[in-house]
Amino acid sequence: MHIEEGIKGLLKEAIEKNLSFGAAVILDSPKLKKFGDFSSNIALELARRLNRPPLEVARQIEQALRKEVERSSFKDKIERIEVKGVGFINFFLSKGCLYDLLLEINKKKHNFGRGSLGRARKVHIEFVSANPTGPLNVAHGRQAAFGDTLANLLDFSGYKVSREYYLNDEGVQIDLLGESLRAKYLKLSGKASEFPASGYQGKYIDELAGVLKQKYKQKLIKNAQGNLAFFSRFACNEILSQIKEDLESFGVKFNSWFSQMSLSKSGKIKIALDSLKKKGFIYQKDGAWWLASTKFGDDKDRVVIKSDSGLTYIAPDIAYHQTKFKRGFSRMINVWGPDHHGYIARIKAALSALGYDADILSVLIVQLVSLAQVEKIIPMSTRQGQYISLREIIQAVGKDAARFFFLMRKRDSHLHFDLELAKKQSLENPIYYIQYAHARILNILKFAANNLKLARKGKVNLSLLDKAEELDLIHILRNFPAVVGSCVAALEPHRITVYLQDLAKGIHRYYEKQRVVTEDLELTRARMVLMNAARIVLNNGLRLLAVSAPEKM
């Protein structure tokens, strides 16, 4: 049993036996060492219910808790229990408990930190889902890194994860893309053609027109005006191919690519809207059909079918989300850009109207990105051809640095991406700092294996690891499963980047303070166990980020 869960159980048992109360016990990890390895404010919570002073309640719990610990299997794992402040109960782990942790890490290896929170429940995560009307930009890159890492964390925590990219491959924007390509192709072929007022003007459209001209020469000119679907489909397919290439080079793979066009052809959009009509949640007004979304918390009702019988954006999205429920997902996560914030209430209202539990769906908004070497923020407009592509970022700093820097801030905070720092091959660069710690450990382990006779039978005397830097490092390693759990509970992958920087700092500090390979063979053997545990945890954390753990740098 994990030590944290064990302490929770003992604390709960002590409360139930001595206060006749059931309580939800939560343990925190104090930032200051003097407050222990774990701390609980449960006495403060119970004091309000008992109408007694918190310190008095904490003392009573402490006395009962000592007895529970004494007769439990955790007797040798908890060094002491203290009541501090207004009634906080603090727990200090024994050195033996920390040494056991090192053995656990070395035994579990790549599975250390893996949890069972998900209990094999099916979770659907939709992310990126950029329209195939232009290359992925830097904002899409942040969404891709966030969504993919969150999916990794969910998988590591016991969920059955399905990654999906939703393709808006039909409709007004795809038609406009086709019109833009057609106009460029005709111009390149020497034929006058008016470019659409709101057409896509990026350099990539000129390149696509060049590909089209080279492949078909003048053959498309005759029927160009009546063949918009061909130009739209050609552009969409070519751009989608580039998107897939960029995502693959970024380390992102999807289980499925869900096409809006296939949704339309299947008739599922009509089925979903007819269902809402039968339930009385779609009504007709001014020639259009409206979703009564205000009945489910939206600020106003929304048009789903326009007066000209065309569908609004929300209509296929309603049907698409209905397919998620029908596919049996018990949890759904959408990763969207900030321009979709106002869309959350209406899609949840539609799901509620269909009779589903809208709380199953979590919509996570990922804020925009600015680049430090650019004097002013470039507005990300694919249509105007103003953007910095994900491909350019990967080429400039590499996949590892790009993913790590995209994940360094909370998703709801604006991200300032420092390109020059991300390029640096020095300890100033946080990802280089972390990867160097991993390479440094491997170098130490290889040196010891090649130069010392460490393969001696018998237990390693881990009690020799008594230096402050060693114990501090073990405490950091101990926190890894809790950090993974908190990332999943809060849906905040950035916490892993913070943790890995802290771990790397602990490793470098230890290396600078203590000689790892010493003349004392027993001490060296113990320190090798510590170093290998640190390497394993670093590797596990980097793997969750889909960032490499280099052997040498």
Backbone torsions as a table, in degrees:
resi	resn	phi	psi	omega
1	MET	NA	138.0	178.5
2	HIS	-63.4	141.0	-174.9
3	ILE	-58.1	-39.4	-179.4
4	GLU	-63.5	-45.2	178.4
5	GLU	-64.7	-36.2	178.0
6	GLY	-63.2	-43.7	178.7
7	ILE	-64.7	-40.3	177.7
8	LYS	-59.5	-43.6	180.0
9	GLY	-63.4	-42.7	178.9
10	LEU	-64.8	-40.8	-179.7
11	LEU	-65.9	-42.7	178.5
12	LYS	-63.8	-41.1	179.2
13	GLU	-62.7	-43.9	-179.9
14	ALA	-62.9	-39.0	-179.4
15	ILE	-69.2	-46.0	-177.9
16	GLU	-64.6	-38.3	-177.5
17	LYS	-74.4	-34.8	-171.1
18	ASN	-106.8	-18.6	179.7
19	LEU	-119.6	-4.6	-179.6
20	SER	55.3	39.7	179.2
21	PHE	-128.5	141.6	168.8
22	GLY	-91.2	141.8	-176.8
23	ALA	-147.1	142.8	174.0
24	ALA	-84.8	109.6	-174.3
25	VAL	-92.0	129.0	177.3
26	ILE	-122.5	134.2	176.8
27	LEU	-111.2	136.3	174.8
28	ASP	-108.9	158.3	174.9
29	SER	-104.2	102.7	-177.0
30	PRO	-59.2	145.8	178.4
31	LYS	-76.3	-29.9	179.9
32	LEU	-96.8	134.5	-177.2
33	LYS	-59.6	-33.8	-174.7
34	LYS	-64.7	-14.0	178.6
35	PHE	-99.7	12.6	173.5
36	GLY	89.6	-174.3	178.5
37	ASP	-88.6	-31.7	176.0
38	PHE	-136.0	151.5	178.2
39	SER	-144.5	145.2	179.3
40	SER	-129.9	139.6	176.2
41	ASN	-103.9	21.5	-175.3
42	ILE	-59.5	-31.4	179.4
43	ALA	-64.0	-35.9	178.7
44	LEU	-66.8	-38.3	178.9
45	GLU	-67.1	-45.0	-178.3
46	LEU	-70.0	-31.8	-178.4
47	ALA	-59.3	-36.7	179.3
48	ARG	-66.7	-38.1	-180.0
49	ARG	-74.1	-31.6	-178.8
50	LEU	-90.9	-9.8	-176.6
51	ASN	56.2	46.9	179.4
52	ARG	-131.5	160.6	177.8
53	PRO	-62.5	134.7	-178.4
54	PRO	-57.6	-39.1	-178.2
55	LEU	-65.2	-36.7	178.5
56	GLU	-66.9	-42.0	178.2
57	VAL	-64.5	-42.5	-179.8
58	ALA	-61.7	-41.3	179.0
59	ARG	-63.0	-40.4	179.8
60	GLN	-65.1	-43.1	178.7
61	ILE	-64.2	-40.9	-178.8
62	GLU	-59.1	-44.5	-178.7
63	GLN	-63.9	-43.4	179.3
64	ALA	-68.0	-35.7	-177.7
65	LEU	-66.6	-38.8	179.2
66	ARG	-59.2	-39.1	179.8
67	LYS	-68.1	-40.7	179.2
68	GLU	-63.6	-42.1	180.0
69	VAL	-64.5	-42.0	-175.3
70	GLU	-59.5	-33.9	-177.9
71	ARG	-103.3	14.7	-179.5
72	SER	-107.3	172.1	177.6
73	SER	-76.0	-3.3	-179.3
74	PHE	-97.0	8.7	-177.1
75	LYS	-54.9	-42.4	-177.0
76	ASP	-88.9	-3.0	-177.6
77	LYS	-96.6	-22.2	-179.4
78	ILE	-107.1	115.4	-177.4
79	GLU	-73.5	-45.1	178.5
80	ARG	-161.9	162.7	177.3
81	ILE	-126.0	133.6	-179.4
82	GLU	-131.5	148.1	171.2
83	VAL	-106.0	126.0	-177.1
84	LYS	-132.2	159.3	176.1
85	GLY	62.5	-136.8	-176.1
86	VAL	-83.2	-1.4	179.1
87	GLY	143.5	22.1	177.2
88	PHE	-77.9	138.8	178.1
89	ILE	-104.8	116.1	-174.8
90	ASN	-109.4	141.1	-177.9
91	PHE	-118.6	132.7	177.7
92	PHE	-114.9	124.6	-179.2
93	LEU	-80.7	150.4	178.2
94	SER	-78.9	160.2	175.7
95	LYS	-62.7	-36.2	178.8
96	GLY	-59.2	-37.2	178.0
97	CYS	-64.2	-40.1	179.8
98	LEU	-68.2	-38.5	178.8
99	TYR	-66.7	-38.2	176.4
100	ASP	-60.6	-35.4	179.2
101	LEU	-61.5	-42.1	179.0
102	LEU	-60.3	-40.8	178.1
103	LEU	-66.2	-38.1	178.7
104	GLU	-63.3	-44.7	179.7
105	ILE	-61.3	-46.9	-178.8
106	ASN	-65.6	-26.6	178.5
107	LYS	-81.1	-45.6	-176.5
108	LYS	-78.0	-27.6	179.1
109	LYS	52.5	-119.3	-174.7
110	HIS	-67.1	-9.5	177.8
111	ASN	-94.9	-3.1	179.0
112	PHE	-66.4	128.3	-177.4
113	GLY	97.6	-14.8	179.2
114	ARG	-67.5	135.3	-176.6
115	GLY	-119.0	176.5	-179.8
116	SER	-122.2	18.4	-178.5
117	LEU	-54.5	-39.4	-175.9
118	GLY	-72.1	-23.2	179.5
119	ARG	48.6	41.5	176.1
120	ALA	61.5	19.0	177.0
121	ARG	-71.8	145.3	-177.6
122	LYS	-80.8	123.8	177.7
123	VAL	-123.8	135.7	-179.3
124	HIS	-107.9	127.8	176.5
125	ILE	-125.8	119.2	179.0
126	GLU	-105.8	125.3	179.7
127	PHE	-148.6	165.7	-170.8
128	VAL	66.9	-80.9	175.5
129	SER	45.7	34.8	178.1
130	ALA	-70.1	142.3	177.0
131	ASN	-58.4	137.3	179.0
132	PRO	-77.9	52.9	179.6
133	THR	-111.6	1.0	179.7
134	GLY	-179.1	170.1	-178.5
135	PRO	-63.8	156.8	174.6
136	LEU	-67.4	135.4	179.1
137	ASN	-103.2	-175.3	-174.9
138	VAL	-63.8	-33.0	177.8
139	ALA	-67.2	-39.9	175.7
140	HIS	-63.5	-34.2	178.2
141	GLY	-61.4	-41.7	177.9
142	ARG	-64.7	-41.9	178.4
143	GLN	-63.5	-38.4	-179.5
144	ALA	-66.0	-45.5	179.5
145	ALA	-63.9	-41.6	-179.9
146	PHE	-64.5	-53.2	-176.2
147	GLY	-62.8	-42.1	-177.8
148	ASP	-68.3	-41.0	179.6
149	THR	-68.7	-39.3	177.0
150	LEU	-62.1	-40.9	177.3
151	ALA	-62.2	-40.7	176.9
152	ASN	-60.8	-43.2	-179.7
153	LEU	-65.2	-41.6	178.2
154	LEU	-63.7	-42.4	177.5
155	ASP	-62.8	-42.5	-179.9
156	PHE	-66.3	-20.8	-178.7
157	SER	-100.1	12.9	170.9
158	GLY	98.0	7.5	176.3
159	TYR	-87.1	152.9	169.9
160	LYS	-93.8	105.1	-168.4
161	VAL	-99.6	135.3	174.0
162	SER	-120.9	118.1	179.5
163	ARG	-93.4	132.0	-177.2
164	GLU	-138.1	141.7	175.2
165	TYR	-111.7	121.7	179.7
166	TYR	-93.5	121.4	-175.3
167	LEU	-98.2	114.8	171.3
168	ASN	-84.1	77.9	-171.8
169	ASP	-102.2	23.6	173.1
170	GLU	-152.7	167.5	176.7
171	GLY	109.3	-168.3	-172.5
172	VAL	-58.2	-45.6	-175.9
173	GLN	-68.1	-36.0	178.2
174	ILE	-69.5	-37.6	175.7
175	ASP	-63.0	-42.1	-179.9
176	LEU	-65.5	-36.3	175.9
177	LEU	-61.8	-44.7	178.5
178	GLY	-62.8	-41.5	177.8
179	GLU	-61.8	-39.5	-179.6
180	SER	-65.5	-44.9	179.7
181	LEU	-66.1	-40.6	180.0
182	ARG	-61.3	-44.0	-179.3
183	ALA	-63.8	-40.6	-179.9
184	LYS	-68.4	-38.6	179.2
185	TYR	-64.8	-45.2	-179.6
186	LEU	-64.2	-40.2	178.8
187	LYS	-64.2	-41.6	179.4
188	LEU	-66.2	-25.8	179.9
189	SER	-90.7	5.9	177.2
190	GLY	83.4	16.4	-179.7
191	LYS	-109.2	135.8	179.1
192	ALA	-68.5	133.8	179.4
193	SER	-155.0	132.3	-178.8
194	GLU	-79.1	126.1	178.8
195	PHE	-76.7	134.0	-178.2
196	PRO	-58.2	142.2	-174.7
197	ALA	-56.4	-39.3	-178.8
198	SER	-109.9	28.8	-175.9
199	GLY	-70.7	169.4	179.4
200	TYR	-84.3	123.2	-169.7
201	GLN	-111.4	6.4	-176.2
202	GLY	-65.0	160.7	178.7
203	LYS	-59.4	-29.6	-178.4
204	TYR	-64.0	-27.3	177.4
205	ILE	-68.8	-41.2	176.6
206	ASP	-61.8	-41.0	179.9
207	GLU	-65.0	-41.2	178.3
208	LEU	-64.1	-39.1	178.3
209	ALA	-63.0	-38.1	177.8
210	GLY	-64.4	-41.0	177.7
211	VAL	-62.9	-43.5	-179.3
212	LEU	-63.4	-43.0	-178.7
213	LYS	-65.3	-41.6	-179.5
214	GLN	-66.6	-36.1	-176.1
215	LYS	-78.7	-40.6	-172.4
216	TYR	-112.1	-3.0	-178.5
217	LYS	53.4	-122.4	-177.8
218	GLN	-99.9	4.7	-170.7
219	LYS	-63.9	-24.6	-174.6
220	LEU	-90.9	-6.5	-173.3
221	ILE	-65.3	-45.0	-172.9
222	LYS	-57.4	-46.0	-176.5
223	ASN	-106.4	19.8	-174.2
224	ALA	-58.9	-44.4	-175.1
225	GLN	-67.7	-30.0	-179.0
226	GLY	-98.5	10.4	-174.3
227	ASN	-126.5	44.3	-177.9
228	LEU	-60.3	-37.5	-176.9
229	ALA	-58.4	-36.6	179.5
230	PHE	-63.8	-47.8	-178.5
231	PHE	-64.0	-40.5	179.2
232	SER	-62.7	-45.8	-176.9
233	ARG	-68.4	-40.1	179.5
234	PHE	-61.6	-48.6	-178.8
235	ALA	-63.1	-45.0	-178.3
236	CYS	-61.0	-45.1	-178.7
237	ASN	-66.4	-41.6	179.8
238	GLU	-65.3	-43.2	-178.9
239	ILE	-68.1	-40.2	178.8
240	LEU	-62.8	-37.3	177.8
241	SER	-62.2	-40.7	177.9
242	GLN	-67.2	-39.7	178.4
243	ILE	-60.2	-45.2	-179.7
244	LYS	-63.9	-39.9	177.6
245	GLU	-61.9	-45.5	-178.8
246	ASP	-63.8	-42.2	-179.4
247	LEU	-67.0	-38.6	178.7
248	GLU	-64.5	-41.6	178.9
249	SER	-69.1	-18.4	178.4
250	PHE	-91.9	0.8	178.3
251	GLY	81.2	21.0	-177.3
252	VAL	-112.1	125.1	177.4
253	LYS	-128.2	143.3	-180.0
254	PHE	-110.0	147.3	174.3
255	ASN	-74.5	-29.6	-178.6
256	SER	-154.4	151.7	174.6
257	TRP	-118.0	111.5	-172.9
258	PHE	-97.8	117.4	-175.4
259	SER	-90.1	129.0	175.0
260	GLN	-64.5	-34.8	179.2
261	MET	-62.0	-41.2	178.7
262	SER	-66.5	-31.7	177.5
263	LEU	-64.8	-42.9	179.3
264	SER	-65.1	-44.2	-177.8
265	LYS	-66.5	-28.2	-178.2
266	SER	-75.2	-14.9	-178.3
267	GLY	82.6	6.1	-175.6
268	LYS	-71.2	-26.2	177.3
269	ILE	-66.2	-46.5	179.0
270	LYS	-62.1	-40.7	-179.5
271	ILE	-61.4	-43.6	-179.5
272	ALA	-65.2	-43.9	-179.2
273	LEU	-69.3	-37.9	176.9
274	ASP	-62.9	-37.5	178.2
275	SER	-62.9	-41.7	178.8
276	LEU	-67.2	-35.4	177.1
277	LYS	-63.6	-44.6	-179.4
278	LYS	-63.6	-33.7	179.8
279	LYS	-79.1	-8.1	178.4
280	GLY	83.5	18.2	-177.9
281	PHE	-103.9	4.4	169.4
282	ILE	-125.3	128.7	-178.5
283	TYR	-130.4	160.6	-177.3
284	GLN	-101.1	135.0	177.7
285	LYS	-155.9	133.8	179.0
286	ASP	55.6	34.8	177.3
287	GLY	81.4	-5.4	-179.7
288	ALA	-111.3	166.2	175.9
289	TRP	-107.8	131.2	-173.6
290	TRP	-117.0	140.1	171.7
291	LEU	-85.7	127.3	-178.9
292	ALA	-79.3	62.7	-173.3
293	SER	-73.0	-18.4	178.3
294	THR	-66.1	-22.0	177.9
295	LYS	-69.9	-12.8	-177.4
296	PHE	-125.0	27.8	171.2
297	GLY	99.3	-4.5	178.5
298	ASP	-75.2	157.9	-176.6
299	ASP	-80.2	-17.2	174.9
300	LYS	-159.3	159.7	177.2
301	ASP	-72.3	154.3	-173.5
302	ARG	-121.4	140.0	175.8
303	VAL	-75.0	131.0	175.9
304	VAL	-111.3	-31.0	175.2
305	ILE	-127.1	118.9	-176.7
306	LYS	-73.4	168.2	-177.8
307	SER	-63.9	-22.3	177.4
308	ASP	-91.3	12.7	178.8
309	SER	76.7	0.6	176.6
310	GLY	-76.4	152.6	-179.1
311	LEU	-89.5	143.4	172.0
312	THR	-83.2	173.1	-176.4
313	TYR	-59.5	-32.4	-173.3
314	ILE	-72.4	-25.6	-175.5
315	ALA	-58.8	-55.4	178.6
316	PRO	-66.0	-29.9	178.7
317	ASP	-65.7	-35.0	176.6
318	ILE	-61.8	-49.1	-179.5
319	ALA	-64.0	-39.5	-180.0
320	TYR	-61.6	-46.5	179.8
321	HIS	-67.6	-29.1	175.8
322	GLN	-64.7	-35.4	178.8
323	THR	-63.9	-30.7	179.5
324	LYS	-63.7	-43.1	177.7
325	PHE	-65.7	-42.0	-178.2
326	LYS	-69.3	-20.9	177.3
327	ARG	-84.2	-0.1	171.2
328	GLY	86.2	23.0	178.1
329	PHE	-80.0	132.4	-179.4
330	SER	-91.0	-12.1	177.0
331	ARG	-147.9	139.9	-178.2
332	MET	-132.7	137.5	-179.9
333	ILE	-130.5	125.8	174.0
334	ASN	-110.0	130.8	175.9
335	VAL	-107.2	111.6	-174.5
336	TRP	-121.3	161.1	174.1
337	GLY	-82.5	167.3	-175.4
338	PRO	-63.7	-21.7	178.7
339	ASP	-71.4	-7.6	179.6
340	HIS	-104.0	7.1	-174.8
341	HIS	-57.8	-42.8	-178.1
342	GLY	-71.7	-4.9	-176.1
343	TYR	-88.7	-15.1	-173.3
344	ILE	-63.2	-49.8	-175.5
345	ALA	-60.6	-38.7	-175.5
346	ARG	-73.3	-36.8	-179.6
347	ILE	-72.3	-35.4	177.0
348	LYS	-68.6	-36.0	177.2
349	ALA	-62.8	-42.0	179.8
350	ALA	-63.2	-41.1	179.7
351	LEU	-65.8	-40.8	177.0
352	SER	-62.7	-40.9	179.5
353	ALA	-63.4	-31.6	177.9
354	LEU	-77.4	-8.4	177.5
355	GLY	98.5	11.4	-179.9
356	TYR	-95.3	161.6	175.1
357	ASP	-83.1	102.5	-175.8
358	ALA	-66.9	-19.1	179.8
359	ASP	-69.3	-15.3	176.3
360	ILE	-65.6	-26.5	-179.8
361	LEU	-91.8	123.7	172.8
362	SER	-109.6	126.6	177.8
363	VAL	-108.8	119.0	-177.0
364	LEU	-108.8	120.3	180.0
365	ILE	-91.6	124.6	178.0
366	VAL	-104.5	121.7	-175.6
367	GLN	-73.5	172.5	-173.4
368	LEU	-76.2	174.2	-177.4
369	VAL	-126.5	137.6	169.6
370	SER	-118.5	152.9	-176.8
371	LEU	-107.4	133.6	-171.9
372	ALA	-67.5	-32.2	-175.9
373	GLN	-84.1	-6.6	177.4
374	VAL	-91.1	128.4	-174.3
375	GLU	-64.0	-33.7	177.6
376	LYS	-135.1	155.0	-179.7
377	ILE	-69.4	126.9	178.2
378	ILE	-86.3	121.6	177.1
379	PRO	-64.4	132.0	-176.3
380	MET	-82.2	93.7	179.6
381	SER	-125.7	104.7	178.4
382	THR	-62.9	-37.6	-176.5
383	ARG	-64.7	-40.2	-179.4
384	GLN	-84.8	-4.4	180.0
385	GLY	75.1	22.9	-179.4
386	GLN	-110.7	105.1	179.4
387	TYR	-171.5	161.8	170.3
388	ILE	-112.6	121.6	-171.4
389	SER	-78.7	155.2	174.5
390	LEU	-60.9	-37.6	179.8
391	ARG	-59.3	-41.0	179.1
392	GLU	-64.2	-39.2	179.3
393	ILE	-64.9	-44.8	179.8
394	ILE	-62.8	-42.3	179.5
395	GLN	-65.4	-32.6	-176.5
396	ALA	-77.2	-42.1	-172.2
397	VAL	-122.7	-10.4	-177.4
398	GLY	90.9	158.5	-177.5
399	LYS	-61.1	-46.7	-174.4
400	ASP	-59.7	-51.9	-178.6
401	ALA	-64.6	-39.3	-179.9
402	ALA	-61.0	-49.4	-179.1
403	ARG	-62.1	-46.1	-176.4
404	PHE	-63.8	-46.5	-178.1
405	PHE	-65.7	-35.0	177.3
406	PHE	-64.5	-24.3	-174.5
407	LEU	-101.1	4.3	-172.3
408	MET	-77.3	-13.0	-179.6
409	ARG	-124.5	158.2	175.0
410	LYS	-58.5	145.8	-175.4
411	ARG	-60.2	-29.7	-177.2
412	ASP	-90.0	8.7	175.0
413	SER	-106.1	142.7	175.4
414	HIS	-63.1	135.8	-177.3
415	LEU	-103.1	125.0	175.3
416	HIS	-100.1	104.3	-175.1
417	PHE	-88.9	113.3	-179.2
418	ASP	-89.4	96.3	-176.5
419	LEU	-61.2	-42.9	-177.5
420	GLU	-65.5	-39.9	177.7
421	LEU	-66.2	-40.4	-179.1
422	ALA	-64.8	-25.4	179.5
423	LYS	-79.9	-23.0	-171.2
424	LYS	-66.3	135.9	173.7
425	GLN	-99.0	64.1	-178.4
426	SER	-148.9	169.2	-177.1
427	LEU	-70.0	-8.5	174.1
428	GLU	-67.2	-32.0	-178.9
429	ASN	-78.4	117.0	-174.0
430	PRO	-57.8	-37.6	-179.5
431	ILE	-74.5	-35.7	174.9
432	TYR	-63.1	-40.7	179.5
433	TYR	-58.6	-42.1	-179.4
434	ILE	-72.6	-48.0	-178.9
435	GLN	-64.4	-34.5	177.7
436	TYR	-65.5	-35.6	176.6
437	ALA	-61.3	-41.4	179.2
438	HIS	-65.5	-47.0	-180.0
439	ALA	-63.8	-37.3	179.4
440	ARG	-62.8	-43.3	179.3
441	ILE	-62.8	-45.8	-180.0
442	LEU	-60.5	-38.2	178.3
443	ASN	-62.8	-41.3	178.6
444	ILE	-65.2	-46.1	-178.4
445	LEU	-62.8	-41.4	179.4
446	LYS	-66.9	-41.0	179.0
447	PHE	-61.3	-45.6	-179.1
448	ALA	-64.1	-42.4	-179.2
449	ALA	-64.5	-34.7	-176.7
450	ASN	-84.0	-23.0	-171.9
451	ASN	-116.7	-12.0	-177.4
452	LEU	-127.1	150.6	177.0
453	LYS	-91.4	82.2	-174.6
454	LEU	-94.2	-13.1	-175.2
455	ALA	-80.3	61.0	-179.5
456	ARG	-95.2	143.2	179.2
457	LYS	-71.0	159.5	178.3
458	GLY	98.5	165.2	-177.5
459	LYS	-70.1	147.7	173.8
460	VAL	-80.8	135.6	-179.6
461	ASN	-83.2	86.7	-176.6
462	LEU	-73.0	-13.7	178.1
463	SER	-65.8	-13.4	176.1
464	LEU	-71.2	-14.6	177.6
465	LEU	-83.5	79.2	-174.7
466	ASP	-120.7	4.3	178.6
467	LYS	-76.1	150.2	-177.4
468	ALA	-55.9	-42.4	-178.7
469	GLU	-65.0	-33.5	179.2
470	GLU	-70.4	-45.9	179.9
471	LEU	-66.7	-38.1	177.3
472	ASP	-61.5	-41.9	-179.6
473	LEU	-65.7	-40.2	178.8
474	ILE	-64.4	-38.5	177.8
475	HIS	-61.6	-39.0	177.9
476	ILE	-64.6	-43.5	178.4
477	LEU	-60.4	-38.9	-179.3
478	ARG	-60.6	-28.8	-175.0
479	ASN	-77.6	-12.2	-172.3
480	PHE	-56.9	-50.9	179.3
481	PRO	-58.7	-37.6	-179.9
482	ALA	-67.0	-37.1	178.6
483	VAL	-66.3	-43.3	176.9
484	VAL	-58.9	-45.5	179.7
485	GLY	-61.8	-39.8	-179.3
486	SER	-70.1	-33.5	176.3
487	CYS	-60.4	-42.9	-178.2
488	VAL	-72.6	-43.4	-178.3
489	ALA	-63.2	-40.1	-177.4
490	ALA	-96.0	-5.2	-175.7
491	LEU	55.3	49.2	-176.8
492	GLU	-131.0	86.5	-178.4
493	PRO	-63.8	-21.5	-176.0
494	HIS	-60.5	-21.1	-178.8
495	ARG	-63.4	-27.4	177.8
496	ILE	-67.4	-38.7	180.0
497	THR	-65.4	-38.3	178.0
498	VAL	-65.0	-45.0	-178.7
499	TYR	-61.9	-45.9	-177.4
500	LEU	-64.2	-35.3	175.7
501	GLN	-65.2	-40.2	178.2
502	ASP	-65.3	-42.2	179.3
503	LEU	-65.2	-45.2	178.9
504	ALA	-61.3	-38.9	177.6
505	LYS	-61.8	-42.4	178.5
506	GLY	-64.0	-38.5	179.4
507	ILE	-66.8	-48.8	-179.6
508	HIS	-63.6	-40.3	179.5
509	ARG	-63.2	-42.2	178.9
510	TYR	-62.7	-45.1	-179.1
511	TYR	-60.8	-37.8	-178.8
512	GLU	-74.5	-29.0	-176.8
513	LYS	-88.9	-33.7	-173.3
514	GLN	-127.6	144.5	171.0
515	ARG	-79.4	124.8	-178.0
516	VAL	-76.2	-46.5	177.4
517	VAL	-95.8	116.0	-175.7
518	THR	-123.6	175.5	177.0
519	GLU	-73.1	-19.6	177.8
520	ASP	-83.0	105.6	-174.4
521	LEU	-63.0	-39.6	-179.1
522	GLU	-66.1	-40.8	177.7
523	LEU	-65.6	-40.6	178.8
524	THR	-63.4	-41.1	177.9
525	ARG	-59.6	-42.5	179.7
526	ALA	-64.5	-41.9	-178.8
527	ARG	-70.7	-27.1	174.7
528	MET	-66.1	-37.4	177.6
529	VAL	-63.4	-42.8	178.6
530	LEU	-64.2	-46.0	-178.8
531	MET	-63.2	-41.6	-179.8
532	ASN	-66.7	-36.7	176.4
533	ALA	-62.8	-41.8	178.3
534	ALA	-64.1	-39.6	177.8
535	ARG	-62.5	-43.0	-179.0
536	ILE	-61.5	-46.2	-177.7
537	VAL	-68.1	-41.3	175.3
538	LEU	-57.7	-46.5	-179.2
539	ASN	-61.2	-44.4	179.9
540	ASN	-62.0	-42.8	179.6
541	GLY	-65.8	-43.8	179.3
542	LEU	-65.2	-36.5	178.7
543	ARG	-63.1	-36.7	177.1
544	LEU	-64.2	-31.1	177.9
545	LEU	-84.6	-5.6	-173.7
546	ALA	59.0	40.0	177.4
547	VAL	-114.0	141.2	-174.9
548	SER	-71.8	153.5	175.6
549	ALA	-115.6	87.9	-172.8
550	PRO	-66.7	149.0	179.7
551	GLU	-82.1	-28.5	175.9
552	LYS	-150.4	154.2	-178.2
553	MET	-140.0	NA	NA
